[in-house]
Amino acid sequence: QVQFQESGGGSVEAGGSLRLSCAGSESTYSRYCMTWFRQGPGKERVGVASIGDNSITSYTDSVKGRFIISRHNAKSPLWLQMNNLQPEDTAMYFCAARERRLYEGCEWSAPASAYTLWGQGTQVTVSS
């Protein structure tokens, strides 16, 4: 089920920056986890960064210190600021949402199958 619209992808050289946005996410669950996933050619879709309604964030090690996930409030789009991009960051990037259970945290490593709402994706290509 396509719910969101990602934008901001493109082609950059290594060391460059991009900022992805996820529109249509303003009317998701009152308690939620929102995650940016990426999928390279022939690879599994994996989580990169996650944020909950409590503003707690979680990142995979390969993007820590380079990527920042943010969402000002429940009425705002979801963002992913990507700095110092590397060729291994090349992938299709998707935003996704799921309802967060009470007392549950939002981990970047939660499987894609756990998410109920998705966007169509935006391509990020990084050249060396």
Secondary structure, DSSP 8 states (H G I E B T S, - for coil): -EEEEEE--EEEETT--EEEEEETGGGS-SSEEEEEEEE-TTS--EEEEEEETT--EEE-GGGTTTEEEE-SSTTS-EEEEE-S--GGG-EEEEEEEEE--TT----TTS-GGG--EEE--EEEEEE-
